[in-house]
Amino acid sequence: MRFELQCLNWGYFHVPLHPKCHTQFTSTKSGYAYIWFPSRSSGETGRSKDEHTLMVRLSLGAVACIKGGFLVLTDRFDAAEFIDSLAACKYFAPEVTMSKFVYLLMLVLLATKFGALCIEQAHFGFNPGAERNYKQGNWIQSTTDLSEGSGKSWDFSLPEPGYVYNSYHEYDGHSDFPTANLCCQYTQYVIGIHDEGTSYLQNDGTDIITLGYTGSPNMVWNPGIPHGLPHTLGKTWQGTHTWAYGAYTVSGRVLSEGNITIPLGTFPALCVSYHYVSTYIDYYLYQWETTEYGIAAYVSTLNGGMLYVLEEAEANGSALEDNLVEGVPGLKIYPNPVSDKIWIKAPAQGNWDISLYDIRGRKVHTLGNYMAKDPAEAIQIELGKHKLSSGLYILQASFEGKKQRHRIVLKN
């Protein structure tokens, strides 16, 4: 017996069932989907519920259907629940050996990872020379969906009047932070207080660990606090960390998955929760993470609720962006960022094909073919009429077999 997993589309996984398994898909008021497996005594023709032995019991949201001999699972599928059900089953088909059973479990675990959003340390954009600027203001918790699960939607506009400006730099150790290889210099105005300083980080290639920040004396975490990367839906972690004011227990959990809208655009995102508990204080920090911009927004329950939304940052690369070309010397594109009209100053007369791509390399619009009659005159293109979402795009200009691509930021 050979098990395989097939991904028909994002978030749906097909687990082949044994050809002798006459399955029934039963929805019940208890909120579970039951899949019945024929016992050895009932043979191939047994179809009644009484003649079958329970194979798996899954939450209804985890099972799409049984179709064409496949158990179709959605992105709400819980691997642990599936494994528990299989492990409790006493009536496997004769061909199901223990080694094949273990192989199935491995495939099931892989299935929960494949196609799901995964945020890795590279997505955070904490690279030397990077800048990530946030606007800050009050946050009302009741306005934000902090429940667990998939299919969530979050929408944040830029708050005011506060801000946090971060710039990242390579770092080579400090007497208090000997393992630091990265530092973040920040300037902020939060709840009416101006402040600036430096936080020290360690990028170990898999995770980003917060070691502490400047103070009198320096505030040093021992051990450093990990972000818990990589992040996938449902992941949890916990640790105890001491510093000048005692010990904190920090518990992390990836709560939910959905789409977040900020002024820079709409992106798939994970909502991650950090719970900080000490003798003196107990609070939560929630952050929304994307592959395009890393931490797109975050909130804290301190001081009655504080919201931070990303205003300016360089987006992470895409396959198309990694292949930015400058095949037409002298081509100029402005303004950038753009809200409505953009001008292209072509260095040569002729027909120019202009196209727009999103950050994933997918063509959004063929903006048209434009004739450049005079290098001194710029081609004018109205982006506003296409009703595009705010965000990062790649504009491609083609001329006589040569191509040039530019990153542009659209702000509506």
C-alpha positions as CSV (number, residue, x, y, z in Angstrom):
1,M,0.0,0.0,0.0
2,R,1.4,3.4,-1.0
3,F,0.4,6.7,0.6
4,E,0.7,10.0,-1.2
5,L,-0.4,13.5,-0.6
6,Q,-1.5,15.7,-3.4
7,C,-2.1,19.5,-3.2
8,L,-5.0,20.3,-5.5
9,N,-4.8,24.0,-4.6
10,W,-3.6,26.1,-1.8
11,G,-4.9,24.9,1.6
12,Y,-6.4,21.6,0.3
13,F,-4.6,18.2,0.7
14,H,-5.7,14.9,-0.8
15,V,-4.9,11.7,1.2
16,P,-5.6,8.6,-0.9
17,L,-7.8,6.0,0.9
18,H,-7.4,2.3,0.5
19,P,-9.4,1.0,-2.5
20,K,-11.1,-1.6,-0.2
21,C,-12.2,1.2,2.2
22,H,-15.9,1.9,1.6
23,T,-16.0,5.3,3.3
24,Q,-18.9,7.2,4.6
25,F,-18.7,11.0,5.4
26,T,-21.0,11.8,8.3
27,S,-21.6,15.2,9.7
28,T,-23.0,15.3,13.2
29,K,-24.3,17.9,15.6
30,S,-21.2,17.3,17.8
31,G,-19.2,19.3,15.3
32,Y,-17.1,16.5,13.9
33,A,-16.7,14.6,10.6
34,Y,-16.6,10.8,10.9
35,I,-14.9,8.6,8.4
36,W,-15.8,5.0,8.6
37,F,-13.4,2.2,7.7
38,P,-14.6,-1.4,7.0
39,S,-13.5,-4.0,9.5
40,R,-11.7,-7.1,8.3
41,S,-14.8,-9.3,9.0
42,S,-17.1,-7.1,7.0
43,G,-15.1,-7.5,3.8
44,E,-15.3,-5.4,0.7
45,T,-19.1,-5.1,0.6
46,G,-19.7,-3.9,4.1
47,R,-21.4,-0.5,3.8
48,S,-23.5,-0.1,6.9
49,K,-22.3,2.1,9.7
50,D,-22.5,-0.8,12.2
51,E,-20.2,-3.0,10.1
52,H,-17.5,-0.3,10.0
53,T,-14.9,0.7,12.5
54,L,-14.1,4.3,13.1
55,M,-11.1,5.4,11.1
56,V,-10.8,9.1,12.0
57,R,-12.7,11.8,13.7
58,L,-11.9,15.3,12.6
59,S,-13.4,18.7,13.2
60,L,-15.8,19.6,10.5
61,G,-13.8,22.5,9.3
62,A,-10.8,20.3,8.6
63,V,-12.5,18.0,6.1
64,A,-13.8,19.3,2.7
65,C,-15.1,16.0,1.4
66,I,-14.3,12.5,0.3
67,K,-14.0,12.4,-3.5
68,G,-12.6,10.0,-5.9
69,G,-11.0,7.8,-3.2
70,F,-9.3,10.8,-1.5
71,L,-9.8,12.3,1.9
72,V,-9.8,16.0,1.1
73,L,-8.4,18.1,4.0
74,T,-8.6,21.9,4.3
75,D,-6.1,24.3,5.8
76,R,-7.9,24.0,9.2
77,F,-6.7,20.4,9.4
78,D,-5.1,19.5,12.7
79,A,-2.3,16.9,12.3
80,A,-2.3,16.0,16.0
81,E,-6.0,15.2,15.9
82,F,-5.7,13.1,12.8
83,I,-2.7,11.1,14.3
84,D,-4.6,10.5,17.6
85,S,-7.5,9.1,15.6
86,L,-5.4,6.8,13.5
87,A,-3.4,5.6,16.4
88,A,-6.6,4.5,18.2
89,C,-7.8,2.5,15.2
90,K,-7.5,-1.2,15.6
91,Y,-8.7,-2.3,12.2
92,F,-6.2,-1.4,9.4
93,A,-6.3,-3.1,6.1
94,P,-3.8,-6.1,6.0
95,E,-1.5,-4.2,3.7
96,V,-0.9,-1.4,6.3
97,T,2.3,-2.3,8.0
98,M,3.7,-0.3,10.9
99,S,6.4,1.2,8.7
100,K,3.8,2.4,6.2
101,F,1.7,3.8,9.1
102,V,4.7,5.9,10.3
103,Y,5.3,7.0,6.7
104,L,1.7,8.2,6.5
105,L,2.1,10.2,9.7
106,M,5.2,11.8,8.3
107,L,3.3,12.8,5.1
108,V,0.5,14.1,7.2
109,L,2.8,16.4,9.1
110,L,4.4,17.6,5.9
111,A,0.9,18.3,4.5
112,T,0.1,20.7,7.4
113,K,3.2,22.7,6.4
114,F,2.9,22.6,2.6
115,G,0.9,25.4,1.2
116,A,0.5,27.2,4.6
117,L,1.9,30.6,5.2
118,C,5.4,30.3,6.8
119,I,7.3,33.3,8.2
120,E,11.0,32.9,8.4
121,Q,13.7,35.2,9.8
122,A,14.6,36.5,6.3
123,H,11.0,37.9,6.0
124,F,11.5,40.2,8.9
125,G,13.8,42.4,6.9
126,F,16.2,43.0,9.8
127,N,19.1,43.5,7.4
128,P,22.1,45.9,7.8
129,G,21.0,49.2,6.2
130,A,17.3,48.5,6.4
131,E,14.8,51.0,7.8
132,R,11.4,50.2,9.1
133,N,9.2,53.1,10.3
134,Y,6.0,52.8,12.2
135,K,3.2,55.2,13.2
136,Q,1.9,54.8,16.7
137,G,-1.4,55.6,18.5
138,N,-4.1,54.2,20.7
139,W,-5.6,50.8,20.2
140,I,-9.0,49.6,21.1
141,Q,-8.8,45.8,21.6
142,S,-12.4,45.1,20.8
143,T,-11.9,46.4,17.2
144,T,-9.4,43.7,16.4
145,D,-10.1,40.0,15.8
146,L,-7.7,38.1,18.0
147,S,-9.5,34.7,17.8
148,E,-7.7,31.6,16.6
149,G,-8.1,30.0,13.2
150,S,-7.8,30.8,9.5
151,G,-9.6,33.1,7.1
152,K,-9.2,36.2,9.3
153,S,-9.2,39.8,8.0
154,W,-7.5,42.8,9.7
155,D,-7.5,46.4,8.5
156,F,-5.2,49.0,10.1
157,S,-4.9,52.7,9.0
158,L,-2.0,54.8,10.2
159,P,-2.5,55.9,13.8
160,E,-1.2,59.1,15.3
161,P,0.5,61.1,16.8
162,G,3.3,58.8,17.8
163,Y,6.0,57.1,15.7
164,V,8.9,54.6,16.0
165,Y,11.8,54.9,13.4
166,N,14.1,51.9,13.3
167,S,17.4,51.5,11.4
168,Y,19.4,48.2,11.4
169,H,23.1,47.9,11.3
170,E,25.7,45.1,11.4
171,Y,27.3,44.7,14.9
172,D,30.3,42.9,16.2
173,G,29.7,42.2,19.9
174,H,29.4,44.3,23.0
175,S,30.6,43.6,26.6
176,D,27.0,43.1,27.7
177,F,25.8,41.5,24.4
178,P,28.7,39.3,23.3
179,T,26.6,37.3,20.8
180,A,25.1,40.3,19.1
181,N,25.6,40.5,15.3
182,L,22.9,43.0,14.6
183,C,21.6,46.2,16.3
184,C,18.6,48.4,15.8
185,Q,18.9,52.1,16.5
186,Y,15.5,53.6,17.2
187,T,14.0,57.0,17.7
188,Q,10.4,57.2,19.0
189,Y,7.7,59.4,20.2
190,V,5.2,57.3,22.2
191,I,2.5,58.4,24.7
192,G,4.0,61.9,24.6
193,I,7.6,60.9,25.4
194,H,10.6,61.3,23.1
195,D,13.2,58.6,23.4
196,E,16.0,57.0,21.4
197,G,18.4,54.1,22.0
198,T,19.8,50.8,20.6
199,S,18.5,47.3,20.9
200,Y,20.8,44.3,20.3
201,L,19.9,41.2,18.4
202,Q,21.4,37.9,17.3
203,N,20.4,36.5,14.0
204,D,21.4,32.8,14.2
205,G,20.3,32.0,10.7
206,T,17.0,30.5,11.9
207,D,15.6,32.8,14.5
208,I,16.1,36.4,15.7
209,I,16.9,36.7,19.4
210,T,16.4,39.9,21.4
211,L,19.4,40.3,23.7
212,G,18.5,43.6,25.3
213,Y,18.9,47.3,24.9
214,T,20.7,50.4,26.1
215,G,19.9,51.8,29.5
216,S,21.4,52.8,32.9
217,P,22.5,50.1,33.3
218,N,22.0,48.2,30.0
219,M,19.0,46.0,30.0
220,V,20.2,42.4,29.3
221,W,18.0,39.4,28.8
222,N,19.4,36.2,30.1
223,P,18.9,34.1,28.1
224,G,17.9,36.3,25.1
225,I,14.2,36.2,24.0
226,P,13.6,34.3,20.8
227,H,10.9,35.3,18.3
228,G,10.2,31.6,17.9
229,L,10.8,31.6,14.1
230,P,9.9,30.1,11.8
231,H,6.2,30.8,12.4
232,T,3.4,28.6,11.1
233,L,-0.2,28.5,12.3
234,G,-0.5,26.8,15.7
235,K,3.1,26.9,16.7
236,T,3.8,27.5,20.4
237,W,7.0,28.1,22.5
238,Q,7.8,29.3,26.0
239,G,10.8,30.4,28.0
240,T,11.9,32.1,31.3
241,H,14.2,35.1,31.0
242,T,15.8,37.3,33.7
243,W,16.9,40.9,33.6
244,A,17.5,43.8,36.0
245,Y,13.9,43.8,37.3
246,G,13.5,40.1,37.9
247,A,12.2,37.2,35.7
248,Y,9.7,37.0,32.9
249,T,7.9,34.0,31.5
250,V,7.4,34.6,27.8
251,S,4.9,32.4,25.9
252,G,4.5,32.6,22.2
253,R,1.7,31.3,19.9
254,V,0.8,31.7,16.3
255,L,-2.9,32.4,16.7
256,S,-4.3,32.8,13.3
257,E,-3.9,33.3,9.6
258,G,-5.6,35.7,7.2
259,N,-5.1,38.9,5.3
260,I,-3.9,42.3,6.7
261,T,-4.6,45.6,5.0
262,I,-2.2,48.5,5.8
263,P,-1.5,51.7,3.8
264,L,1.2,49.7,1.9
265,G,-1.3,47.2,0.6
266,T,-3.1,43.9,1.5
267,F,-1.0,40.8,2.3
268,P,-1.4,37.3,3.6
269,A,-0.4,37.4,7.3
270,L,0.0,35.4,10.5
271,C,-1.1,36.9,13.9
272,V,1.4,36.0,16.6
273,S,0.8,36.4,20.3
274,Y,3.5,37.0,23.0
275,H,2.4,36.8,26.6
276,Y,4.8,38.5,29.1
277,V,4.3,37.5,32.8
278,S,6.3,38.6,35.8
279,T,5.7,39.3,39.5
280,Y,4.9,42.9,38.7
281,I,3.3,43.0,35.3
282,D,1.2,40.9,32.9
283,Y,0.6,41.9,29.3
284,Y,0.2,40.8,25.7
285,L,1.9,41.8,22.5
286,Y,0.3,40.8,19.2
287,Q,2.1,41.2,15.8
288,W,1.0,40.6,12.2
289,E,3.7,39.1,10.0
290,T,3.9,39.0,6.2
291,T,6.4,37.6,3.8
292,E,6.5,41.0,1.9
293,Y,7.1,43.4,4.8
294,G,7.8,41.3,7.9
295,I,6.0,42.8,10.9
296,A,3.3,44.9,9.2
297,A,1.7,46.0,12.5
298,Y,1.8,45.2,16.2
299,V,-0.1,46.1,19.3
300,S,0.5,46.0,23.0
301,T,-2.0,45.8,25.8
302,L,0.2,48.2,28.0
303,N,-1.0,51.7,28.7
304,G,-4.5,51.0,27.7
305,G,-3.6,49.6,24.3
306,M,-1.0,50.8,21.8
307,L,-1.0,50.3,18.0
308,Y,1.9,50.4,15.7
309,V,1.4,50.3,11.9
310,L,4.2,50.1,9.3
311,E,4.4,53.3,7.2
312,E,7.7,53.0,5.4
313,A,9.9,50.0,4.6
314,E,11.7,48.3,1.7
315,A,9.7,45.2,0.7
316,N,11.3,41.9,0.6
317,G,12.3,40.5,-2.8
318,S,10.4,38.4,-5.2
319,A,11.5,36.2,-8.1
320,L,10.9,39.1,-10.5
321,E,12.4,41.7,-8.2
322,D,15.5,39.6,-7.8
323,N,15.9,39.9,-11.5
324,L,15.6,43.6,-11.8
325,V,17.4,44.7,-15.0
326,E,18.7,47.9,-16.3
327,G,18.8,47.1,-20.0
328,V,18.0,50.7,-21.1
329,P,20.5,53.2,-19.8
330,G,19.1,56.6,-19.1
331,L,15.5,55.5,-18.6
332,K,14.0,57.5,-15.7
333,I,10.7,56.8,-13.9
334,Y,9.2,59.4,-11.5
335,P,7.7,60.2,-9.0
336,N,8.2,57.3,-6.6
337,P,6.1,56.8,-4.5
338,V,3.3,57.6,-6.9
339,S,-0.4,58.2,-6.1
340,D,-1.9,58.7,-9.6
341,K,0.2,59.7,-12.6
342,I,3.7,58.4,-13.3
343,W,6.1,59.7,-15.9
344,I,8.7,57.7,-17.9
345,K,11.4,59.6,-19.6
346,A,12.7,57.4,-22.4
347,P,16.2,57.9,-23.8
348,A,15.3,56.9,-27.3
349,Q,12.4,57.4,-29.8
350,G,10.2,54.4,-30.5
351,N,7.4,52.2,-29.2
352,W,7.6,51.3,-25.5
353,D,5.6,48.5,-24.0
354,I,4.8,49.2,-20.3
355,S,3.6,46.5,-17.9
356,L,3.0,46.4,-14.2
357,Y,3.7,43.3,-11.9
358,D,3.0,42.6,-8.3
359,I,5.7,41.7,-5.8
360,R,5.1,38.0,-6.5
361,G,6.0,38.5,-10.2
362,R,2.4,38.2,-11.5
363,K,1.4,40.6,-14.2
364,V,-1.3,43.0,-12.9
365,H,-1.8,45.2,-16.0
366,T,-0.5,45.7,-19.4
367,L,-0.5,49.5,-19.3
368,G,-0.1,49.8,-23.0
369,N,2.2,50.7,-25.9
370,Y,3.5,54.2,-25.9
371,M,5.3,56.2,-28.6
372,A,8.3,58.2,-27.3
373,K,8.6,60.9,-30.0
374,D,11.2,63.0,-28.2
375,P,13.7,62.0,-25.5
376,A,13.1,65.4,-23.9
377,E,9.4,64.6,-23.4
378,A,8.2,62.1,-20.8
379,I,5.5,59.4,-21.3
380,Q,2.6,60.0,-18.9
381,I,0.8,57.0,-17.5
382,E,-2.3,57.3,-15.3
383,L,-2.2,54.5,-12.7
384,G,-5.1,55.9,-10.7
385,K,-7.7,54.8,-13.3
386,H,-6.8,51.1,-12.8
387,K,-8.0,51.2,-9.2
388,L,-4.9,49.3,-7.9
389,S,-4.4,48.6,-4.2
390,S,-1.6,50.5,-2.4
391,G,1.6,48.6,-2.2
392,L,4.8,47.7,-3.9
393,Y,4.9,46.9,-7.7
394,I,7.4,46.3,-10.4
395,L,7.1,48.5,-13.5
396,Q,8.6,47.0,-16.7
397,A,9.5,49.0,-19.7
398,S,10.4,47.1,-22.9
399,F,12.0,48.6,-26.1
400,E,13.4,46.8,-29.1
401,G,14.0,43.6,-27.1
402,K,15.5,45.3,-24.1
403,K,13.7,45.4,-20.7
404,Q,14.1,47.5,-17.6
405,R,12.3,47.0,-14.3
406,H,11.8,49.5,-11.5
407,R,10.3,49.1,-8.0
408,I,7.5,51.6,-7.5
409,V,5.4,52.3,-4.4
410,L,1.7,53.1,-5.1
411,K,0.0,55.1,-2.4
412,N,-3.8,55.7,-2.9
